[in-house]
Amino acid sequence: MFLFSALVAGSFSLGARAANLIDPAAITVARFVIAAGILAGVVMLRGTGRPAALLQQPWRYLLLGTAFAAYFVLMFEGLKTAAPISASAVFTLTPLMAAGFGWLLLGQRPDRHIIAALLLGAIGALWVIFRGDIQALTRLQLGRGEAIYLIGCVFHAIYTPLVRKLSRGEGPVISSLGTLIAGGLLTLVWGWQAVSSTAWGALPAIVWITIFYVGVFASAVTTLLVQYSTLRLPSSKVMAYTYLTPVWVIALEAVLGNGLPGSIVLVGIALTMVALVMLLREDPEG
């Protein structure tokens, strides 16, 4: 999940640069096709998992694929107007939401130390989102892009406990492949007009770079990482590593020449980092 947080960070910086150049549905279908192709190749070449499990209660993958596809479509829609750092801060609200869904779906009851850490991380994320402006926070002046992406993060938070709830022992590779195939088909049906009207051959280089990055690293690899981790850690702790994502985004944006955020924003980042340390100390195996 440490690696997951770093790979996801790249999708924010690249996604913000490509979001207004391609329809969110079109780029989501493309990333699912690439990611599913990679995992299918792994299954065929290495004989990993049980491919026949894809036909065992396939409705499970429709649920997982729906949650996954909704998250990615809403992410790129939100990145049309949300800054990468703000969007990554919204993403850090998912551990708190995942803890709630983990309790509802799996009966995972986090203790008071974990709850305190999750609340601290959420406060840090809100601090970044509202840039330390307490008045804006009290008025809930949430940007349109951040609001759209927040809805997407709800789907991501549901997805994490659903993986364990719906697992039938097929293994992370097969489960990930089924999720990506279902998500890709659902997105294709829903966004067929956007996919068919996209001039794929005329897309700028940054869009293709983004498509392949999110398809390989921020879809195929991260899906495997989440599937693997969610079978071994509580939902809240799986997503707790997202507290690192804004740090990676800040570093990447600085490398890309956009400078560092103001010190007021760094206060919120520091709070989320403290929350992560608290959560890791509560989980010696994590």
BAZA-219517 format. One record per atom (N, C-alpha, C): residue in one letter; x, y, z. Coordinates in steps of 0.2 Angstrom, whole numbers, padded with zeros to 4 digits, always signed. Layout:
<nodes>
aXYZ...
</nodes>
This chain:
<nodes>
m+0004-0006+0000m+0000+0000+0000m+0004+0006+0000f+0010+0006+0003f+0015+0011+0002f+0017+0013-0005l+0018+0007-0009l+0019+0008-0016l+0013+0011-0020f+0007+0008-0018f+0000+0010-0020f+0000+0018-0020s+0002+0021-0014s+0001+0028-0013s+0005+0032-0018a+0011+0029-0019a+0016+0033-0024a+0013+0032-0031l+0011+0027-0033l+0008+0026-0040l+0002+0030-0041v-0002+0030-0036v-0009+0034-0037v-0007+0041-0038a-0002+0044-0035a+0000+0051-0035a+0001+0053-0042g+0004+0049-0046g+0006+0051-0053g-0001+0052-0057s-0006+0048-0055s-0012+0049-0059s-0015+0056-0058f-0014+0059-0052f-0017+0065-0051f-0013+0071-0055s-0007+0070-0055s-0003+0075-0059s-0004+0075-0066l-0004+0069-0069l-0005+0068-0076l-0012+0069-0078g-0017+0066-0073g-0024+0067-0075g-0026+0074-0075a-0023+0078-0071a-0025+0085-0071a-0023+0089-0078r-0018+0086-0081r-0015+0089-0087r-0019+0086-0093a-0022+0080-0092a-0026+0077-0098a-0033+0077-0098a-0036+0079-0092a-0043+0079-0090a-0047+0083-0095n-0045+0089-0097n-0049+0093-0102n-0048+0091-0109l-0044+0086-0111l-0042+0085-0117l-0045+0078-0120i-0049+0075-0115i-0052+0068-0117i-0058+0067-0112d-0063+0064-0115d-0069+0063-0110d-0067+0058-0105p-0070+0059-0099p-0068+0054-0093p-0070+0047-0095a-0076+0046-0098a-0078+0039-0100a-0073+0036-0104a-0071+0040-0109a-0066+0037-0114a-0060+0035-0111i-0057+0039-0107i-0050+0038-0104i-0051+0032-0099t-0057+0031-0096t-0058+0026-0091t-0058+0019-0095v-0062+0019-0101v-0062+0013-0105v-0055+0011-0107a-0051+0016-0110a-0045+0014-0112a-0040+0011-0107r-0041+0014-0101r-0036+0012-0095r-0038+0005-0093f-0045+0003-0093f-0047-0003-0091f-0045-0009-0096v-0045-0007-0103v-0043-0011-0108v-0036-0013-0107i-0032-0008-0106i-0025-0009-0105i-0023-0013-0099a-0026-0012-0094a-0025-0015-0087a-0028-0022-0088a-0034-0023-0090a-0036-0030-0091a-0032-0034-0096g-0029-0031-0101g-0025-0035-0106g-0019-0037-0102i-0016-0033-0098i-0010-0035-0094i-0011-0040-0090l-0016-0040-0086l-0018-0045-0081l-0020-0052-0084a-0023-0051-0090a-0025-0057-0094a-0018-0061-0096g-0014-0057-0098g-0007-0059-0101g-0003-0063-0095v-0004-0060-0089v-0001-0063-0083v-0004-0070-0082v-0010-0070-0082v-0014-0076-0081v-0012-0082-0086m-0012-0080-0092m-0010-0085-0097m-0003-0087-0097l+0002-0083-0096l+0009-0084-0096l+0011-0088-0090r+0008-0086-0084r+0010-0089-0078r+0006-0094-0074g+0000-0094-0077g-0005-0099-0075g-0007-0097-0068t-0008-0090-0066t-0009-0088-0060t-0017-0088-0058g-0018-0091-0052g-0025-0091-0050g-0030-0096-0054r-0036-0095-0053r-0041-0100-0057r-0045-0096-0061p-0044-0096-0068p-0048-0092-0073p-0055-0094-0072a-0057-0100-0071a-0064-0103-0071a-0068-0099-0066a-0064-0096-0061a-0068-0093-0055a-0071-0086-0058l-0069-0084-0064l-0073-0078-0067l-0080-0080-0068l-0082-0086-0069l-0089-0088-0070l-0092-0090-0064q-0089-0090-0058q-0092-0091-0052q-0095-0085-0049q-0102-0085-0049q-0106-0079-0047q-0103-0072-0050p-0103-0072-0057p-0100-0066-0060p-0104-0059-0058w-0109-0059-0055w-0112-0053-0052w-0108-0050-0048r-0103-0053-0044r-0099-0050-0039r-0094-0045-0043y-0092-0047-0049y-0088-0042-0053y-0091-0036-0055l-0098-0037-0057l-0102-0032-0059l-0102-0026-0053l-0103-0029-0047l-0103-0024-0041l-0096-0021-0041l-0091-0025-0041l-0084-0022-0040l-0083-0017-0046g-0084-0019-0052g-0083-0015-0058g-0087-0009-0058t-0093-0009-0055t-0097-0003-0055t-0094+0002-0050a-0092+0000-0044a-0088+0004-0039a-0082+0007-0042f-0078+0003-0045f-0071+0005-0048f-0072+0010-0054a-0077+0008-0058a-0078+0013-0064a-0080+0019-0062a-0085+0019-0057a-0088+0026-0055a-0082+0030-0052y-0078+0027-0048y-0072+0031-0045y-0068+0034-0050f-0066+0030-0055f-0061+0033-0060f-0065+0038-0065v-0071+0037-0067v-0074+0042-0071v-0075+0049-0067l-0077+0048-0061l-0078+0054-0057l-0071+0058-0055m-0066+0054-0055m-0060+0057-0053m-0057+0061-0059f-0058+0059-0065f-0056+0063-0071f-0061+0069-0072e-0067+0068-0071e-0072+0073-0071e-0070+0079-0066g-0068+0077-0060g-0066+0081-0055g-0060+0085-0056l-0055+0081-0060l-0049+0084-0061l-0049+0090-0067k-0055+0090-0070k-0055+0096-0075k-0055+0103-0072t-0057+0103-0065t-0056+0110-0062t-0052+0109-0055a-0052+0103-0052a-0048+0103-0046a-0041+0102-0047a-0037+0106-0043a-0030+0105-0043a-0027+0099-0040p-0022+0096-0043p-0019+0089-0041p-0019+0089-0033i-0016+0094-0030i-0015+0093-0023i-0021+0093-0019s-0026+0097-0021s-0033+0097-0018s-0036+0090-0019a-0036+0088-0025a-0039+0081-0027a-0036+0076-0023s-0029+0076-0022s-0026+0070-0018s-0028+0071-0011a-0029+0077-0008a-0031+0078-0001a-0038+0075+0000v-0043+0076-0005v-0049+0073-0005v-0049+0065-0005f-0044+0063-0008f-0043+0055-0008f-0041+0053-0001t-0038+0057+0003t-0036+0055+0009t-0042+0054+0014l-0048+0056+0012l-0054+0055+0016l-0057+0048+0015t-0054+0044+0011t-0057+0037+0010t-0055+0033+0016p-0050+0033+0019p-0049+0029+0025p-0055+0029+0030l-0057+0035+0032l-0062+0036+0036l-0069+0033+0034m-0070+0034+0027m-0076+0032+0024m-0076+0024+0024a-0070+0021+0022a-0069+0014+0021a-0070+0011+0028a-0068+0014+0034a-0069+0011+0040a-0076+0011+0042g-0080+0016+0039g-0087+0015+0040g-0090+0010+0036f-0088+0009+0030f-0091+0004+0026f-0089-0003+0028g-0082-0003+0031g-0080-0010+0033g-0084-0012+0039w-0086-0007+0043w-0090-0009+0049w-0097-0011+0047l-0100-0008+0042l-0107-0010+0039l-0107-0017+0036l-0102-0018+0032l-0102-0024+0027l-0098-0030+0030l-0093-0028+0034l-0089-0034+0037l-0089-0034+0045g-0092-0030+0048g-0092-0030+0055g-0085-0028+0058q-0081-0025+0054q-0074-0023+0057q-0075-0016+0061r-0074-0017+0068r-0075-0011+0072r-0068-0009+0074p-0066-0003+0072p-0060+0000+0073p-0060+0002+0081d-0054+0002+0084d-0054+0004+0091d-0053+0012+0091r-0053+0014+0097r-0053+0022+0098r-0047+0025+0095h-0041+0021+0096h-0035+0024+0093h-0035+0025+0086i-0038+0020+0082i-0038+0020+0075i-0043+0025+0073i-0049+0026+0077i-0054+0031+0075i-0051+0038+0076a-0047+0039+0081a-0044+0045+0082a-0039+0047+0077a-0035+0042+0074a-0030+0043+0069a-0034+0045+0062l-0040+0041+0061l-0043+0043+0055l-0046+0050+0055l-0049+0052+0061l-0052+0058+0061l-0046+0064+0061l-0040+0062+0063l-0035+0067+0063l-0033+0068+0055g-0033+0062+0052g-0031+0062+0045g-0036+0066+0041a-0043+0065+0042a-0048+0068+0039a-0048+0076+0040i-0046+0078+0046i-0045+0085+0048i-0039+0088+0043g-0034+0084+0043g-0028+0086+0039g-0030+0087+0031a-0034+0082+0029a-0036+0083+0022a-0041+0089+0021l-0046+0090+0025l-0050+0095+0025l-0046+0102+0025w-0041+0102+0029w-0037+0108+0030w-0034+0110+0023v-0031+0105+0019v-0028+0106+0013v-0033+0108+0008i-0039+0104+0008i-0044+0106+0003i-0047+0113+0003f-0048+0115+0009f-0050+0122+0010f-0044+0127+0012r-0038+0125+0011r-0032+0129+0011r-0031+0133+0018g-0033+0129+0023g-0033+0133+0030g-0038+0138+0031d-0042+0139+0026d-0047+0145+0027d-0053+0142+0031i-0053+0143+0038i-0058+0141+0042i-0065+0143+0040q-0066+0150+0038q-0072+0152+0036q-0075+0149+0030a-0070+0147+0025a-0073+0143+0019a-0075+0136+0021l-0072+0133+0026l-0074+0127+0029l-0081+0127+0032t-0082+0132+0036t-0088+0133+0039t-0094+0134+0034r-0092+0137+0029r-0097+0139+0023r-0097+0133+0018l-0093+0128+0019l-0093+0122+0015l-0092+0124+0008q-0087+0129+0006q-0086+0131+0000q-0081+0126-0004l-0084+0121-0006l-0080+0116-0009l-0081+0117-0016g-0075+0117-0020g-0075+0118-0027g-0079+0112-0030r-0081+0114-0037r-0085+0109-0040r-0081+0102-0042g-0075+0103-0044g-0071+0097-0045g-0069+0093-0039e-0068+0096-0033e-0067+0092-0027e-0073+0089-0025a-0079+0092-0026a-0086+0089-0024a-0087+0083-0028i-0086+0083-0035i-0087+0078-0039i-0082+0072-0037y-0076+0074-0036y-0071+0068-0034y-0073+0065-0028l-0076+0069-0023l-0077+0067-0016l-0083+0061-0017i-0087+0062-0022i-0092+0057-0023i-0089+0050-0026g-0084+0051-0030g-0080+0046-0033g-0076+0042-0027c-0074+0046-0022c-0070+0043-0017c-0075+0038-0012v-0081+0040-0012v-0086+0036-0009v-0086+0029-0012f-0086+0029-0018f-0087+0023-0022f-0080+0019-0021h-0074+0022-0020h-0068+0019-0019h-0068+0016-0012a-0071+0019-0007a-0072+0017+0000a-0076+0011+0000i-0081+0011-0004i-0086+0005-0004i-0082-0001-0007y-0078+0000-0012y-0075-0005-0016y-0070-0009-0011t-0067-0006-0006t-0062-0009-0002t-0065-0015+0002p-0070-0014+0006p-0073-0019+0010p-0076-0024+0005l-0079-0022+0000l-0083-0026-0005l-0078-0032-0008v-0072-0030-0009v-0067-0035-0011v-0067-0041-0006r-0066-0040+0000r-0066-0045+0005r-0073-0049+0006k-0078-0045+0006k-0085-0047+0006k-0086-0052+0001l-0084-0051-0005l-0086-0055-0011l-0081-0060-0013s-0075-0060-0010s-0070-0065-0012s-0072-0072-0011r-0071-0076-0015r-0072-0083-0015r-0066-0087-0016g-0060-0084-0014g-0054-0088-0014g-0050-0088-0021e-0053-0084-0026e-0050-0084-0032e-0043-0081-0033g-0041-0077-0028g-0034-0074-0028g-0035-0067-0031p-0030-0063-0029p-0030-0056-0031p-0030-0055-0039v-0026-0059-0043v-0025-0058-0050v-0032-0059-0053i-0035-0065-0052i-0041-0066-0055i-0047-0061-0053s-0047-0060-0047s-0052-0055-0044s-0051-0048-0048s-0045-0046-0048s-0043-0039-0051s-0045-0040-0059l-0044-0045-0062l-0045-0046-0069l-0053-0045-0070g-0057-0049-0066g-0064-0049-0067g-0067-0042-0065t-0064-0038-0061t-0066-0032-0059t-0065-0027-0065l-0059-0027-0068l-0057-0023-0073l-0061-0024-0080i-0063-0031-0081i-0067-0033-0087i-0074-0030-0086a-0077-0031-0080a-0083-0029-0079a-0084-0021-0079g-0079-0018-0076g-0079-0011-0076g-0078-0008-0083g-0074-0011-0087g-0073-0008-0093g-0079-0009-0098l-0082-0015-0097l-0089-0016-0101l-0094-0011-0099l-0095-0010-0092l-0100-0006-0090l-0099+0002-0092t-0092+0004-0092t-0091+0010-0094t-0091+0011-0101l-0090+0006-0105l-0091+0006-0112l-0098+0007-0114v-0102+0003-0111v-0109+0004-0113v-0112+0011-0111w-0110+0013-0105w-0112+0020-0103w-0110+0025-0107g-0103+0025-0109g-0100+0031-0112g-0098+0029-0119w-0102+0025-0123w-0101+0023-0129w-0100+0029-0134q-0105+0034-0133q-0105+0040-0137q-0098+0044-0137a-0096+0044-0131a-0089+0048-0129a-0083+0044-0132v-0084+0037-0132v-0078+0033-0134v-0078+0033-0142s-0084+0033-0145s-0084+0032-0152s-0083+0039-0155s-0084+0045-0152s-0083+0051-0155s-0076+0054-0153t-0072+0050-0149t-0065+0053-0148t-0061+0051-0154a-0057+0057-0156a-0052+0056-0161a-0046+0053-0158w-0045+0047-0158w-0040+0044-0154w-0033+0045-0157g-0033+0045-0164g-0027+0047-0168g-0024+0054-0167a-0029+0058-0165a-0027+0065-0164a-0025+0068-0157l-0026+0063-0153l-0025+0065-0146l-0018+0067-0144p-0017+0073-0140p-0010+0075-0139p-0006+0070-0135a+0001+0070-0135a+0005+0065-0132a+0004+0065-0125i+0002+0070-0121i+0001+0070-0114i-0005+0065-0112v-0010+0065-0117v-0016+0061-0115v-0014+0053-0116w-0010+0052-0121w-0007+0045-0122w-0003+0043-0116i+0001+0047-0114i+0006+0046-0108i+0002+0044-0102t-0004+0048-0101t-0008+0048-0095t-0012+0041-0096i-0014+0039-0102i-0018+0033-0103i-0014+0027-0101f-0008+0027-0104f-0004+0021-0102f-0001+0021-0095y+0000+0027-0092y+0002+0027-0085y-0004+0024-0081v-0010+0027-0082v-0015+0025-0077v-0017+0018-0079g-0017+0016-0085g-0018+0009-0087g-0014+0004-0084v-0007+0005-0084v-0002+0000-0082v-0001+0001-0074f+0001+0007-0072f+0003+0008-0065f-0003+0009-0061a-0007+0014-0063a-0013+0016-0058a-0019+0012-0059s-0019+0007-0063s-0025+0002-0063s-0023-0005-0062a-0019-0008-0067a-0017-0015-0066a-0013-0016-0060v-0008-0012-0059v-0003-0013-0053v-0007-0012-0046t-0010-0006-0046t-0013-0004-0040t-0019-0008-0038t-0023-0010-0043t-0029-0015-0042t-0026-0021-0039l-0021-0024-0041l-0017-0030-0038l-0015-0028-0031l-0012-0023-0030l-0010-0021-0023l-0016-0020-0018v-0021-0017-0020v-0027-0016-0016v-0030-0023-0014q-0031-0027-0020q-0034-0034-0019q-0030-0038-0014y-0023-0038-0015y-0019-0042-0010y-0019-0039-0003s-0019-0032-0002s-0019-0030+0004s-0025-0030+0008t-0031-0029+0004t-0037-0029+0008t-0039-0036+0011l-0036-0041+0008l-0037-0048+0011l-0033-0049+0017r-0029-0044+0019r-0024-0045+0024r-0024-0040+0030l-0028-0034+0028l-0028-0029+0033l-0035-0026+0033p-0037-0023+0039p-0044-0020+0039p-0045-0015+0034s-0051-0014+0032s-0052-0009+0026s-0049-0002+0028s-0050+0000+0034s-0048+0007+0036s-0040+0007+0036k-0036+0002+0037k-0029+0002+0037k-0027+0002+0030v-0030-0002+0026v-0028-0002+0019v-0028+0005+0016m-0033+0008+0017m-0034+0015+0014m-0030+0020+0018a-0028+0019+0024a-0024+0024+0027a-0018+0026+0024y-0015+0022+0020y-0009+0023+0016y-0010+0029+0011t-0016+0030+0010t-0018+0036+0005t-0016+0043+0008y-0015+0043+0015y-0012+0049+0018y-0005+0051+0015l-0002+0046+0012l+0005+0048+0009l+0004+0051+0002t-0002+0050-0001t-0003+0053-0008t-0002+0060-0009p-0004+0064-0005p-0003+0072-0006p+0004+0073-0005v+0008+0070-0001v+0015+0071-0001v+0019+0069-0007w+0017+0064-0010w+0020+0062-0017w+0018+0067-0022v+0011+0069-0022v+0009+0074-0027v+0013+0080-0026i+0014+0083-0020i+0018+0089-0019i+0025+0088-0022a+0028+0083-0021a+0035+0082-0023a+0035+0081-0031l+0030+0078-0034l+0030+0077-0041l+0028+0084-0044e+0023+0088-0041e+0022+0094-0044e+0028+0099-0044a+0032+0098-0039a+0038+0103-0038a+0043+0101-0043v+0044+0094-0045v+0048+0092-0050v+0046+0094-0057l+0039+0095-0058l+0036+0097-0064l+0037+0105-0065g+0039+0108-0060g+0040+0115-0060g+0035+0120-0058n+0030+0117-0054n+0025+0121-0051n+0026+0123-0044g+0032+0122-0041g+0033+0125-0035g+0030+0121-0029l+0031+0123-0023l+0028+0120-0017l+0022+0124-0015p+0018+0121-0012p+0012+0124-0009p+0014+0129-0003g+0009+0133-0001g+0011+0138+0004g+0011+0134+0011s+0014+0137+0016s+0015+0134+0022s+0009+0132+0026i+0003+0136+0024i-0003+0134+0027i-0006+0127+0025v-0004+0126+0019v-0006+0119+0016v-0002+0114+0019l+0004+0115+0020l+0009+0110+0023l+0007+0108+0030v+0003+0112+0034v+0001+0110+0040v-0004+0105+0040g-0009+0105+0035g-0013+0099+0034g-0010+0093+0032i-0005+0093+0027i-0001+0088+0025i+0002+0084+0031a+0005+0089+0036a+0008+0086+0042a+0003+0082+0046l-0003+0085+0047l-0008+0081+0051l-0009+0074+0048t-0010+0074+0041t-0011+0067+0039t-0005+0062+0039m+0001+0065+0039m+0006+0061+0040m+0007+0058+0048v+0005+0062+0052v+0005+0060+0059v-0001+0055+0060a-0006+0056+0057a-0012+0051+0057a-0009+0044+0054l-0005+0044+0049l-0003+0038+0046l+0002+0034+0051v+0006+0038+0054v+0011+0035+0059v+0007+0032+0065m+0001+0035+0067m-0003+0032+0072m-0006+0026+0070l-0008+0026+0064l-0012+0020+0062l-0007+0014+0061l-0001+0015+0058l+0004+0010+0058l+0007+0007+0064r+0007+0012+0069r+0009+0009+0076r+0004+0005+0079e-0002+0005+0077e-0008+0001+0079e-0008-0006+0075d-0004-0006+0070d-0004-0012+0066d+0003-0014+0065p+0006-0018+0069p+0013-0020+0069p+0015-0024+0062e+0010-0027+0059e+0011-0031+0053e+0010-0027+0047g+0008-0021+0048g+0007-0016+0042g+0012-0012+0040
</nodes>
